[in-house]
Amino acid sequence: MSWEIIMAGFGGQGIMFIGQLLTTAGMLENLCVAWTPAYGPEMRGGPANCNVILSADPIGAPVFAQADAALILDQPSLPKFERAIKPEGLLLLNSSLVKADPERTDLRVIKVPGNYLAETVGDARVTNVVMLGAFIALTQPVHLDTAIAALKVMIPKHRHAFLPLNQSALERGALCIEELLAQQPQLARAASRLKA
């Protein structure tokens, strides 16, 4: 099992945090992991993305030519990164901010209203965690419970008051996918073929 994932948005959306959260969860499940961040020159508000690799086998290099999946949290990131996904790969879009459709027609596109769902759990700032919860539920690179445990590692002790909010965000993203799959069973088949 291996996953090569792009996460992209703008600085301040917590792109780096969810990349590190996923790799921490991978380590908790004894997977080999790699996390490679990239920032735009403006930092906050500028482009931000990271690459994540999770693998049951040793990772030869922390780079990849094309990703299995991409989580895109803002509109400017879509044209930049959709071409970096393998044919038949997964494109998970934050439909609250990404209004345009991808140009490519050979991708498995799932739209999740990340900002809206984050607001329903109490704070739009956890949109990133909602999207990660959706990704985990759809692809299962790690268990959701492991990602919840990883929150306790990633969030400093003096900020542990935010653990329930972040856990709710992960669970809400996962629930969104469960609801989508119940309505559209073909999505489950598409997701199961991603790493077949």
C-alpha positions as CSV (number, residue, x, y, z in Angstrom):
1,M,0.0,0.0,0.0
2,S,1.2,3.5,-0.8
3,W,-0.3,6.9,-1.3
4,E,1.2,9.9,-3.0
5,I,-0.8,13.0,-2.2
6,I,-0.8,16.7,-3.0
7,M,-2.5,19.2,-0.6
8,A,-2.8,22.7,-1.9
9,G,-4.5,26.0,-1.0
10,F,-3.3,29.4,0.3
11,G,-1.2,30.3,3.3
12,G,-3.3,30.4,6.4
13,Q,-5.6,27.6,5.5
14,G,-3.6,25.0,7.4
15,I,-2.3,23.0,4.5
16,M,0.9,22.2,6.2
17,F,-0.9,21.2,9.4
18,I,-3.1,18.6,7.7
19,G,-0.1,17.3,5.8
20,Q,1.8,16.8,9.0
21,L,-1.3,15.4,10.7
22,L,-1.7,12.7,8.0
23,T,2.0,11.8,8.2
24,T,1.8,11.6,12.0
25,A,-1.1,9.3,11.7
26,G,0.8,7.2,9.3
27,M,3.7,7.0,11.7
28,L,1.3,5.9,14.5
29,E,0.3,3.0,12.2
30,N,3.9,2.1,11.5
31,L,3.9,3.3,7.9
32,C,6.8,4.9,6.2
33,V,6.0,8.6,5.6
34,A,7.4,11.7,3.9
35,W,6.2,15.3,4.0
36,T,7.5,18.0,1.7
37,P,6.2,21.5,2.2
38,A,6.3,24.4,-0.3
39,Y,5.3,28.1,0.3
40,G,4.7,31.0,-2.0
41,P,6.7,34.2,-1.4
42,E,3.9,35.9,0.4
43,M,3.6,33.1,3.0
44,R,0.2,33.9,4.6
45,G,-2.3,34.5,1.8
46,G,0.1,33.2,-0.8
47,P,0.1,29.8,-2.4
48,A,0.9,26.9,-0.1
49,N,1.1,23.2,-0.8
50,C,2.7,20.0,0.4
51,N,3.4,16.5,-0.8
52,V,2.7,13.6,1.4
53,I,3.7,10.0,0.9
54,L,2.4,7.1,3.0
55,S,3.8,3.6,2.3
56,A,4.0,0.2,3.8
57,D,7.4,-0.1,2.2
58,P,10.5,2.1,2.5
59,I,10.2,5.3,0.5
60,G,13.0,5.7,-2.0
61,A,12.7,9.5,-2.5
62,P,10.3,12.1,-1.0
63,V,9.2,13.2,-4.5
64,F,6.9,11.9,-7.1
65,A,6.1,12.7,-10.7
66,Q,2.3,12.3,-10.4
67,A,0.1,12.0,-7.4
68,D,-2.5,9.4,-6.6
69,A,-4.7,12.1,-5.2
70,A,-4.9,15.9,-4.5
71,L,-6.8,17.9,-1.9
72,I,-7.5,21.3,-3.4
73,L,-8.8,23.9,-0.9
74,D,-8.9,27.1,-3.1
75,Q,-9.6,28.0,-6.7
76,P,-6.1,29.1,-7.8
77,S,-4.7,25.8,-6.8
78,L,-7.0,23.8,-9.2
79,P,-5.4,24.6,-12.6
80,K,-1.9,24.4,-11.0
81,F,-2.2,21.0,-9.5
82,E,-4.9,19.1,-11.5
83,R,-2.3,18.2,-14.1
84,A,-0.1,16.7,-11.5
85,I,-2.5,13.8,-10.7
86,K,-2.3,10.4,-12.3
87,P,-5.0,9.4,-14.8
88,E,-8.0,8.1,-12.9
89,G,-6.6,9.6,-9.7
90,L,-8.7,11.4,-7.1
91,L,-9.3,15.1,-7.0
92,L,-11.0,16.2,-3.8
93,L,-12.2,19.8,-4.0
94,N,-13.4,22.2,-1.4
95,S,-16.5,23.2,-3.2
96,S,-17.1,26.2,-0.9
97,L,-14.2,28.0,-2.6
98,V,-13.5,26.0,-5.8
99,K,-16.4,26.9,-8.1
100,A,-14.9,25.9,-11.5
101,D,-14.7,22.3,-12.7
102,P,-11.4,20.8,-13.6
103,E,-10.4,20.8,-17.2
104,R,-9.4,17.1,-17.1
105,T,-12.1,14.5,-17.6
106,D,-10.0,11.5,-16.6
107,L,-10.0,12.2,-12.8
108,R,-12.3,11.0,-10.1
109,V,-13.7,14.3,-8.8
110,I,-15.3,14.5,-5.4
111,K,-16.7,17.9,-4.1
112,V,-17.0,18.6,-0.4
113,P,-18.3,21.9,0.9
114,G,-15.4,22.2,3.4
115,N,-16.0,25.8,4.7
116,Y,-19.7,25.2,5.2
117,L,-19.1,21.9,7.1
118,A,-16.5,23.6,9.2
119,E,-18.9,26.3,10.2
120,T,-21.5,23.7,11.2
121,V,-19.0,22.2,13.7
122,G,-18.2,25.7,15.1
123,D,-15.3,27.4,13.2
124,A,-14.5,27.9,9.5
125,R,-10.8,27.7,10.4
126,V,-11.0,23.9,10.6
127,T,-12.0,23.6,6.9
128,N,-8.6,21.9,6.4
129,V,-9.4,19.3,9.0
130,V,-12.8,18.6,7.5
131,M,-11.3,18.0,4.1
132,L,-8.7,15.6,5.6
133,G,-11.5,13.7,7.3
134,A,-13.3,13.4,4.0
135,F,-10.1,12.2,2.3
136,I,-9.4,9.6,5.0
137,A,-13.0,8.3,4.8
138,L,-12.9,8.0,1.1
139,T,-9.4,6.4,0.6
140,Q,-8.6,5.0,4.1
141,P,-4.8,5.4,4.0
142,V,-5.0,5.4,7.8
143,H,-7.9,4.8,10.2
144,L,-9.9,7.8,11.3
145,D,-9.3,6.9,15.0
146,T,-5.6,7.1,14.3
147,A,-5.9,10.6,12.8
148,I,-7.9,11.6,15.9
149,A,-5.0,10.3,18.1
150,A,-2.5,12.2,15.9
151,L,-4.3,15.4,16.8
152,K,-3.1,15.0,20.4
153,V,0.5,14.7,19.1
154,M,0.2,17.7,16.7
155,I,-1.7,20.2,18.8
156,P,0.5,21.6,21.7
157,K,-0.8,20.8,25.2
158,H,-1.5,24.5,25.9
159,R,-4.0,24.3,22.9
160,H,-5.7,21.0,23.8
161,A,-8.9,23.0,24.4
162,F,-9.1,22.9,20.6
163,L,-9.0,19.0,20.4
164,P,-12.8,18.5,20.5
165,L,-13.3,21.0,17.6
166,N,-10.7,19.4,15.5
167,Q,-12.0,15.9,16.2
168,S,-15.5,17.1,15.3
169,A,-14.1,18.5,12.0
170,L,-12.4,15.2,11.1
171,E,-15.6,13.3,11.9
172,R,-17.8,15.7,10.0
173,G,-15.7,15.4,6.9
174,A,-15.9,11.6,7.2
175,L,-19.6,11.8,7.7
176,C,-20.0,13.9,4.5
177,I,-18.3,11.1,2.5
178,E,-20.5,8.4,4.2
179,E,-23.6,10.5,3.1
180,L,-22.2,10.9,-0.4
181,L,-21.5,7.2,-0.8
182,A,-24.9,6.3,0.5
183,Q,-26.5,8.6,-2.2
184,Q,-24.0,7.6,-5.0
185,P,-22.7,4.1,-4.5
186,Q,-20.7,4.4,-7.7
187,L,-18.3,6.7,-5.8
188,A,-17.4,3.8,-3.5
189,R,-16.5,1.7,-6.4
190,A,-14.4,4.5,-7.9
191,A,-12.6,5.0,-4.6
192,S,-12.0,1.3,-4.2
193,R,-10.3,1.2,-7.7
194,L,-7.9,4.0,-6.9
195,K,-5.3,1.7,-5.4
196,A,-6.4,-1.6,-7.0
